[in-house]
Amino acid sequence: MSEPVTALNNASETNGIAAIRELGPLGMITLRGDLSAAYLRTLTTKLTGVKFPDVRECHSEGENGLAWMSPDELLVMCSYAQANDHVARMSEALSGKHALVANVSDARAVFEVKGPHARDVIAKLAPVDLTPEGFTPGMFRRSRMAQVPAAFWMRDAETFQIICFRSVAQYMFDLLKIAAQPGSEVGHF
C-alpha cells in the first residue's frame, strides 16, 4: 500500500503576518442524514470523542472533529488511517436508515492559518463577519474565499483551519500567502 500524499506536500509559508501551512493527510468523511437523530449523534460522538456541533459549529480535538456542513450534512474528521474503518463502522451502524457515508479524504486539502493576524488574512478573502465578537473559536462557515468554495473554522483565538477541494489547493495556498504578505495587516480588528 502506498503512503498518502497531501496536495502540496505539506507546504508552508511563515514570512507573513500569519503562518500558513498545509495539514494532512487528514481523514474526512461526509455523512448525510437526519442530524437530529439520537443514533446518528451517538455514533459520531463515540467515534470522534468530541461534542456534536450545533448549526455553523465545529468541535475538534487533535485530528478528530465534527463540523456542521448543512441541515443534513456532517463532516467527520479523524486520522487518515482511521477513515476507511470509520466509514465501515458508520455504514454498518446506519444500515437500513436514510443516510449516506463517503470517504472524501483524498478529494480535499486542509490548511492552517495561525498567528495574531490570522483573522486579518481570512477577512481579506471571505465575505464573513470576522470581528472577534462575530466569529469566535468553534464557529464554522462554508463560504467562498476569493473564488474558491471552502469551509473554515477557528480552533482557538489565533488559529483557523480551512478545507477546500484538492484540485484548487495550490490556488488556495497562493491566495493565503498573498493575503498574509508582511505589512498587510487590516488593522480593523
ChimeraX commands (.cxc) that place a marker at each C-alpha (Angstrom):
marker #1 position 0.00,0.00,0.00 radius 0.5
marker #1 position 1.36,3.44,-0.90 radius 0.5
marker #1 position 1.67,6.27,1.57 radius 0.5
marker #1 position -0.89,9.08,1.29 radius 0.5
marker #1 position 0.39,12.35,-0.14 radius 0.5
marker #1 position -1.10,15.77,0.51 radius 0.5
marker #1 position -1.87,18.03,-2.43 radius 0.5
marker #1 position 1.15,20.28,-1.78 radius 0.5
marker #1 position 3.47,18.02,0.25 radius 0.5
marker #1 position 2.73,19.94,3.46 radius 0.5
marker #1 position 3.76,23.30,2.02 radius 0.5
marker #1 position 4.18,26.18,4.45 radius 0.5
marker #1 position 4.89,29.90,4.48 radius 0.5
marker #1 position 5.93,31.65,7.69 radius 0.5
marker #1 position 7.25,35.01,6.45 radius 0.5
marker #1 position 3.97,36.92,6.57 radius 0.5
marker #1 position 1.56,38.31,9.15 radius 0.5
marker #1 position 0.37,34.74,9.85 radius 0.5
marker #1 position 1.89,31.29,9.40 radius 0.5
marker #1 position 0.26,29.22,6.66 radius 0.5
marker #1 position 0.72,25.51,6.29 radius 0.5
marker #1 position -0.93,22.63,4.58 radius 0.5
marker #1 position -2.05,19.97,7.03 radius 0.5
marker #1 position -2.61,16.35,6.47 radius 0.5
marker #1 position -3.25,13.93,5.31 radius 0.5
marker #1 position -6.47,14.11,7.31 radius 0.5
marker #1 position -9.36,11.67,7.31 radius 0.5
marker #1 position -12.60,13.36,6.23 radius 0.5
marker #1 position -15.96,11.65,5.89 radius 0.5
marker #1 position -19.16,13.18,4.56 radius 0.5
marker #1 position -22.18,11.93,6.47 radius 0.5
marker #1 position -25.63,12.87,5.24 radius 0.5
marker #1 position -28.74,12.01,7.18 radius 0.5
marker #1 position -31.04,13.18,9.93 radius 0.5
marker #1 position -28.72,15.22,12.17 radius 0.5
marker #1 position -31.38,15.37,14.88 radius 0.5
marker #1 position -31.47,11.56,15.20 radius 0.5
marker #1 position -30.06,10.32,18.52 radius 0.5
marker #1 position -28.49,7.25,16.87 radius 0.5
marker #1 position -26.50,9.45,14.47 radius 0.5
marker #1 position -25.36,11.82,17.22 radius 0.5
marker #1 position -24.33,8.95,19.49 radius 0.5
marker #1 position -22.47,7.16,16.71 radius 0.5
marker #1 position -20.43,10.19,15.61 radius 0.5
marker #1 position -19.59,11.46,19.08 radius 0.5
marker #1 position -18.41,7.98,20.14 radius 0.5
marker #1 position -16.25,7.65,17.03 radius 0.5
marker #1 position -14.61,11.05,17.41 radius 0.5
marker #1 position -14.77,11.78,21.13 radius 0.5
marker #1 position -15.96,15.33,20.52 radius 0.5
marker #1 position -19.23,17.14,21.20 radius 0.5
marker #1 position -21.88,17.14,18.46 radius 0.5
marker #1 position -21.91,20.55,16.71 radius 0.5
marker #1 position -24.84,22.91,16.54 radius 0.5
marker #1 position -25.60,24.88,13.37 radius 0.5
marker #1 position -22.42,26.55,11.96 radius 0.5
marker #1 position -20.14,24.95,14.57 radius 0.5
marker #1 position -17.14,22.67,14.53 radius 0.5
marker #1 position -15.80,20.80,17.54 radius 0.5
marker #1 position -12.36,19.31,17.19 radius 0.5
marker #1 position -9.70,17.71,19.31 radius 0.5
marker #1 position -6.45,16.86,17.56 radius 0.5
marker #1 position -7.35,15.17,14.26 radius 0.5
marker #1 position -10.86,14.23,15.47 radius 0.5
marker #1 position -13.72,16.56,14.78 radius 0.5
marker #1 position -17.34,17.06,13.80 radius 0.5
marker #1 position -18.38,20.01,11.64 radius 0.5
marker #1 position -21.92,21.06,10.73 radius 0.5
marker #1 position -21.97,21.40,6.94 radius 0.5
marker #1 position -25.71,21.84,6.24 radius 0.5
marker #1 position -29.05,20.84,7.81 radius 0.5
marker #1 position -28.50,17.22,6.70 radius 0.5
marker #1 position -24.71,17.01,6.37 radius 0.5
marker #1 position -21.89,16.49,8.83 radius 0.5
marker #1 position -18.14,16.37,8.22 radius 0.5
marker #1 position -16.49,13.71,10.38 radius 0.5
marker #1 position -12.74,14.19,10.82 radius 0.5
marker #1 position -10.26,11.61,12.05 radius 0.5
marker #1 position -6.76,10.40,11.34 radius 0.5
marker #1 position -6.26,9.44,7.73 radius 0.5
marker #1 position -5.53,5.85,8.77 radius 0.5
marker #1 position -8.90,5.56,10.56 radius 0.5
marker #1 position -11.10,6.95,7.77 radius 0.5
marker #1 position -11.93,3.69,5.98 radius 0.5
marker #1 position -12.59,1.91,9.30 radius 0.5
marker #1 position -14.88,4.75,10.41 radius 0.5
marker #1 position -16.75,4.60,7.08 radius 0.5
marker #1 position -17.29,0.85,7.50 radius 0.5
marker #1 position -18.45,1.25,11.12 radius 0.5
marker #1 position -20.83,4.10,10.27 radius 0.5
marker #1 position -22.19,2.30,7.20 radius 0.5
marker #1 position -22.91,-0.80,9.27 radius 0.5
marker #1 position -24.48,1.17,12.12 radius 0.5
marker #1 position -26.64,3.19,9.71 radius 0.5
marker #1 position -27.67,0.23,7.55 radius 0.5
marker #1 position -31.40,0.43,6.83 radius 0.5
marker #1 position -31.56,4.11,7.78 radius 0.5
marker #1 position -31.71,7.07,5.42 radius 0.5
marker #1 position -28.00,8.03,5.36 radius 0.5
marker #1 position -25.01,8.40,3.08 radius 0.5
marker #1 position -21.40,7.87,4.21 radius 0.5
marker #1 position -18.47,8.71,1.92 radius 0.5
marker #1 position -14.73,8.97,2.49 radius 0.5
marker #1 position -13.71,12.30,0.91 radius 0.5
marker #1 position -10.21,12.46,2.42 radius 0.5
marker #1 position -8.36,12.30,-0.89 radius 0.5
marker #1 position -10.60,14.90,-2.51 radius 0.5
marker #1 position -9.82,17.66,-0.03 radius 0.5
marker #1 position -6.89,19.84,1.04 radius 0.5
marker #1 position -6.57,21.26,4.55 radius 0.5
marker #1 position -4.74,24.44,5.57 radius 0.5
marker #1 position -3.97,26.17,8.84 radius 0.5
marker #1 position -3.59,29.94,9.24 radius 0.5
marker #1 position -2.08,30.77,12.61 radius 0.5
marker #1 position -0.93,33.86,14.47 radius 0.5
marker #1 position -2.20,37.11,15.96 radius 0.5
marker #1 position -3.19,38.37,12.47 radius 0.5
marker #1 position -4.80,35.15,11.21 radius 0.5
marker #1 position -8.20,36.85,11.39 radius 0.5
marker #1 position -6.92,39.59,9.04 radius 0.5
marker #1 position -5.83,37.01,6.47 radius 0.5
marker #1 position -9.21,35.25,6.42 radius 0.5
marker #1 position -11.13,38.56,6.42 radius 0.5
marker #1 position -9.42,39.61,3.17 radius 0.5
marker #1 position -10.76,36.53,1.41 radius 0.5
marker #1 position -14.14,35.56,2.89 radius 0.5
marker #1 position -17.39,37.60,2.98 radius 0.5
marker #1 position -18.00,36.70,6.63 radius 0.5
marker #1 position -18.20,38.85,9.77 radius 0.5
marker #1 position -14.83,38.03,11.31 radius 0.5
marker #1 position -14.87,40.53,14.14 radius 0.5
marker #1 position -13.86,38.93,17.45 radius 0.5
marker #1 position -17.49,39.22,18.59 radius 0.5
marker #1 position -18.90,37.89,15.29 radius 0.5
marker #1 position -16.65,34.88,14.83 radius 0.5
marker #1 position -15.31,33.01,17.83 radius 0.5
marker #1 position -13.47,29.70,18.32 radius 0.5
marker #1 position -15.69,26.78,17.39 radius 0.5
marker #1 position -17.66,28.73,14.78 radius 0.5
marker #1 position -17.77,27.23,11.30 radius 0.5
marker #1 position -18.62,28.64,7.87 radius 0.5
marker #1 position -18.98,27.33,4.36 radius 0.5
marker #1 position -18.31,30.20,2.03 radius 0.5
marker #1 position -16.05,31.34,-0.75 radius 0.5
marker #1 position -12.53,32.51,-0.20 radius 0.5
marker #1 position -11.92,34.71,-3.23 radius 0.5
marker #1 position -13.41,32.42,-5.92 radius 0.5
marker #1 position -12.81,29.13,-4.12 radius 0.5
marker #1 position -15.58,27.21,-2.32 radius 0.5
marker #1 position -14.20,26.48,1.15 radius 0.5
marker #1 position -15.12,25.76,4.73 radius 0.5
marker #1 position -13.28,27.18,7.72 radius 0.5
marker #1 position -13.41,27.37,11.49 radius 0.5
marker #1 position -11.43,28.70,14.42 radius 0.5
marker #1 position -9.65,26.10,16.52 radius 0.5
marker #1 position -8.59,28.80,19.01 radius 0.5
marker #1 position -8.28,32.59,19.15 radius 0.5
marker #1 position -5.32,32.63,16.71 radius 0.5
marker #1 position -5.86,29.55,14.54 radius 0.5
marker #1 position -8.11,28.97,11.55 radius 0.5
marker #1 position -8.43,25.67,9.72 radius 0.5
marker #1 position -9.58,25.69,6.09 radius 0.5
marker #1 position -10.83,22.88,3.86 radius 0.5
marker #1 position -11.11,23.16,0.09 radius 0.5
marker #1 position -11.14,20.84,-2.89 radius 0.5
marker #1 position -7.77,19.27,-3.59 radius 0.5
marker #1 position -7.96,20.46,-7.21 radius 0.5
marker #1 position -7.65,24.10,-6.08 radius 0.5
marker #1 position -5.09,23.56,-3.30 radius 0.5
marker #1 position -2.29,25.47,-5.00 radius 0.5
marker #1 position -4.60,28.39,-5.78 radius 0.5
marker #1 position -5.84,28.46,-2.16 radius 0.5
marker #1 position -2.29,28.33,-0.80 radius 0.5
marker #1 position -1.28,31.20,-3.09 radius 0.5
marker #1 position -4.35,33.24,-2.02 radius 0.5
marker #1 position -3.48,32.73,1.64 radius 0.5
marker #1 position 0.17,33.69,1.06 radius 0.5
marker #1 position -0.83,36.90,-0.74 radius 0.5
marker #1 position -3.34,37.80,1.98 radius 0.5
marker #1 position -0.62,37.23,4.60 radius 0.5
marker #1 position 2.10,39.34,2.97 radius 0.5
marker #1 position 4.27,41.20,5.51 radius 0.5
marker #1 position 2.89,44.59,6.44 radius 0.5
marker #1 position -0.62,43.83,5.17 radius 0.5
marker #1 position -2.49,43.88,8.47 radius 0.5
marker #1 position -6.03,45.15,8.07 radius 0.5
marker #1 position -5.95,47.00,11.39 radius 0.5
marker #1 position -9.71,46.67,11.79 radius 0.5
marker #1 position -9.61,44.04,14.49 radius 0.5
marker link #1:1,2 radius 0.2
marker link #1:2,3 radius 0.2
marker link #1:3,4 radius 0.2
marker link #1:4,5 radius 0.2
marker link #1:5,6 radius 0.2
marker link #1:6,7 radius 0.2
marker link #1:7,8 radius 0.2
marker link #1:8,9 radius 0.2
marker link #1:9,10 radius 0.2
marker link #1:10,11 radius 0.2
marker link #1:11,12 radius 0.2
marker link #1:12,13 radius 0.2
marker link #1:13,14 radius 0.2
marker link #1:14,15 radius 0.2
marker link #1:15,16 radius 0.2
marker link #1:16,17 radius 0.2
marker link #1:17,18 radius 0.2
marker link #1:18,19 radius 0.2
marker link #1:19,20 radius 0.2
marker link #1:20,21 radius 0.2
marker link #1:21,22 radius 0.2
marker link #1:22,23 radius 0.2
marker link #1:23,24 radius 0.2
marker link #1:24,25 radius 0.2
marker link #1:25,26 radius 0.2
marker link #1:26,27 radius 0.2
marker link #1:27,28 radius 0.2
marker link #1:28,29 radius 0.2
marker link #1:29,30 radius 0.2
marker link #1:30,31 radius 0.2
marker link #1:31,32 radius 0.2
marker link #1:32,33 radius 0.2
marker link #1:33,34 radius 0.2
marker link #1:34,35 radius 0.2
marker link #1:35,36 radius 0.2
marker link #1:36,37 radius 0.2
marker link #1:37,38 radius 0.2
marker link #1:38,39 radius 0.2
marker link #1:39,40 radius 0.2
marker link #1:40,41 radius 0.2
marker link #1:41,42 radius 0.2
marker link #1:42,43 radius 0.2
marker link #1:43,44 radius 0.2
marker link #1:44,45 radius 0.2
marker link #1:45,46 radius 0.2
marker link #1:46,47 radius 0.2
marker link #1:47,48 radius 0.2
marker link #1:48,49 radius 0.2
marker link #1:49,50 radius 0.2
marker link #1:50,51 radius 0.2
marker link #1:51,52 radius 0.2
marker link #1:52,53 radius 0.2
marker link #1:53,54 radius 0.2
marker link #1:54,55 radius 0.2
marker link #1:55,56 radius 0.2
marker link #1:56,57 radius 0.2
marker link #1:57,58 radius 0.2
marker link #1:58,59 radius 0.2
marker link #1:59,60 radius 0.2
marker link #1:60,61 radius 0.2
marker link #1:61,62 radius 0.2
marker link #1:62,63 radius 0.2
marker link #1:63,64 radius 0.2
marker link #1:64,65 radius 0.2
marker link #1:65,66 radius 0.2
marker link #1:66,67 radius 0.2
marker link #1:67,68 radius 0.2
marker link #1:68,69 radius 0.2
marker link #1:69,70 radius 0.2
marker link #1:70,71 radius 0.2
marker link #1:71,72 radius 0.2
marker link #1:72,73 radius 0.2
marker link #1:73,74 radius 0.2
marker link #1:74,75 radius 0.2
marker link #1:75,76 radius 0.2
marker link #1:76,77 radius 0.2
marker link #1:77,78 radius 0.2
marker link #1:78,79 radius 0.2
marker link #1:79,80 radius 0.2
marker link #1:80,81 radius 0.2
marker link #1:81,82 radius 0.2
marker link #1:82,83 radius 0.2
marker link #1:83,84 radius 0.2
marker link #1:84,85 radius 0.2
marker link #1:85,86 radius 0.2
marker link #1:86,87 radius 0.2
marker link #1:87,88 radius 0.2
marker link #1:88,89 radius 0.2
marker link #1:89,90 radius 0.2
marker link #1:90,91 radius 0.2
marker link #1:91,92 radius 0.2
marker link #1:92,93 radius 0.2
marker link #1:93,94 radius 0.2
marker link #1:94,95 radius 0.2
marker link #1:95,96 radius 0.2
marker link #1:96,97 radius 0.2
marker link #1:97,98 radius 0.2
marker link #1:98,99 radius 0.2
marker link #1:99,100 radius 0.2
marker link #1:100,101 radius 0.2
marker link #1:101,102 radius 0.2
marker link #1:102,103 radius 0.2
marker link #1:103,104 radius 0.2
marker link #1:104,105 radius 0.2
marker link #1:105,106 radius 0.2
marker link #1:106,107 radius 0.2
marker link #1:107,108 radius 0.2
marker link #1:108,109 radius 0.2
marker link #1:109,110 radius 0.2
marker link #1:110,111 radius 0.2
marker link #1:111,112 radius 0.2
marker link #1:112,113 radius 0.2
marker link #1:113,114 radius 0.2
marker link #1:114,115 radius 0.2
marker link #1:115,116 radius 0.2
marker link #1:116,117 radius 0.2
marker link #1:117,118 radius 0.2
marker link #1:118,119 radius 0.2
marker link #1:119,120 radius 0.2
marker link #1:120,121 radius 0.2
marker link #1:121,122 radius 0.2
marker link #1:122,123 radius 0.2
marker link #1:123,124 radius 0.2
marker link #1:124,125 radius 0.2
marker link #1:125,126 radius 0.2
marker link #1:126,127 radius 0.2
marker link #1:127,128 radius 0.2
marker link #1:128,129 radius 0.2
marker link #1:129,130 radius 0.2
marker link #1:130,131 radius 0.2
marker link #1:131,132 radius 0.2
marker link #1:132,133 radius 0.2
marker link #1:133,134 radius 0.2
marker link #1:134,135 radius 0.2
marker link #1:135,136 radius 0.2
marker link #1:136,137 radius 0.2
marker link #1:137,138 radius 0.2
marker link #1:138,139 radius 0.2
marker link #1:139,140 radius 0.2
marker link #1:140,141 radius 0.2
marker link #1:141,142 radius 0.2
marker link #1:142,143 radius 0.2
marker link #1:143,144 radius 0.2
marker link #1:144,145 radius 0.2
marker link #1:145,146 radius 0.2
marker link #1:146,147 radius 0.2
marker link #1:147,148 radius 0.2
marker link #1:148,149 radius 0.2
marker link #1:149,150 radius 0.2
marker link #1:150,151 radius 0.2
marker link #1:151,152 radius 0.2
marker link #1:152,153 radius 0.2
marker link #1:153,154 radius 0.2
marker link #1:154,155 radius 0.2
marker link #1:155,156 radius 0.2
marker link #1:156,157 radius 0.2
marker link #1:157,158 radius 0.2
marker link #1:158,159 radius 0.2
marker link #1:159,160 radius 0.2
marker link #1:160,161 radius 0.2
marker link #1:161,162 radius 0.2
marker link #1:162,163 radius 0.2
marker link #1:163,164 radius 0.2
marker link #1:164,165 radius 0.2
marker link #1:165,166 radius 0.2
marker link #1:166,167 radius 0.2
marker link #1:167,168 radius 0.2
marker link #1:168,169 radius 0.2
marker link #1:169,170 radius 0.2
marker link #1:170,171 radius 0.2
marker link #1:171,172 radius 0.2
marker link #1:172,173 radius 0.2
marker link #1:173,174 radius 0.2
marker link #1:174,175 radius 0.2
marker link #1:175,176 radius 0.2
marker link #1:176,177 radius 0.2
marker link #1:177,178 radius 0.2
marker link #1:178,179 radius 0.2
marker link #1:179,180 radius 0.2
marker link #1:180,181 radius 0.2
marker link #1:181,182 radius 0.2
marker link #1:182,183 radius 0.2
marker link #1:183,184 radius 0.2
marker link #1:184,185 radius 0.2
marker link #1:185,186 radius 0.2
marker link #1:186,187 radius 0.2
marker link #1:187,188 radius 0.2
marker link #1:188,189 radius 0.2
view
